Amino acid sequence: TKQKKRHMGDTKHFCPVSLKKHFVLHPGLQEHAAKYKEKIYYFSTSEYRDKFLKSPEEYVAHNEPIQAPPLRVCLLGTHGAGKTTCARQIADKLGIFHIQFEEYLQELILPKTKKKIGPHFDEEHEEDDNKIPILSEELKDSSQTMTKTETENSKQEEELTDEEEAIKANLMDDMELPPEVLDNIVLDWWKKEPFWSTGFILDGFPRTVDEAKYLSERGLCPDVAVYIQVEENDILARLFPPRLKKWKEKKLKKAEYKKKLKDLKAKIRV
């Protein structure tokens, strides 16, 4: 049986109140539908439907069509799938912002941690403190005093707020970020300039079911969510050679350090 064609409202199957209030294309539900001037409008909640029916003229088009929000994309995929490379190219092509989520978290605490943290960065900093020790008896005491003051200063610099501690735990141990922390980070991309009017591609978020639920509960709808699926062998071929090169360089530095230390001890014995 042929169904009668429905005359949809200005925002089609998207909620006009969510569009006006949050500048987001939030899909409406059939159970929250209302008719106005022989056109059917769908709403994300019954509360928004009631709000529309109180003053419908506020949410419908008058002289010109309703402006659609800018493009908002969530790009997902496993580590090494090439998300960041793709995201940069898409952002350049479409003229929208590229936000790399984990990199953004690093930048928030970098002024206090002084270096990037997490499993991918620990190896890089492991050898940073390998310095030839001063074995001269005369300088030993002064060097110890300097080390103590440096340690105290670094402790003072690294005092983190509760929010920064949560971000650090997320980067180091993959702990969930509380909703109140996400509110201070994620809401701005949907609700503040320059993202509000330009749009963005969010690289690497949401990463878990809870983070996806968070977006849903806050009414933060991406227009597109793309998951890049890559074979494990391809990821291995991409990530293994640079890791191997880094490991070889690290071994070479260690060997050079041991040689310098051996030469220094020989000089002191002489």
Secondary structure, 3 states (H helix, E strand, C coil): CCCCCCCECCCCCECHHHHHHHCCCCECEEEEEEEECCEEEEECCHHHHHHHHHCHHHCCCCCCCCCCCCCEEEEEECCCCCHHHHHHHHHHHHCCEEEEHHHHHHHHHHHHHCCCCCHHHHHHHCCCCCCCCCCCHHHHHHHHHHHHHHHHHHHHHCCCCHHHHHHHHHHHHCCCCCHHHHHHHHHHHHHCCCHHHHCEEEECCCCCHHHHHHHHHCCCCCCEEEEECCCHHHHHHHHHHHHHHHHHHHHHHHHHHHHHHHHHHHHHHC
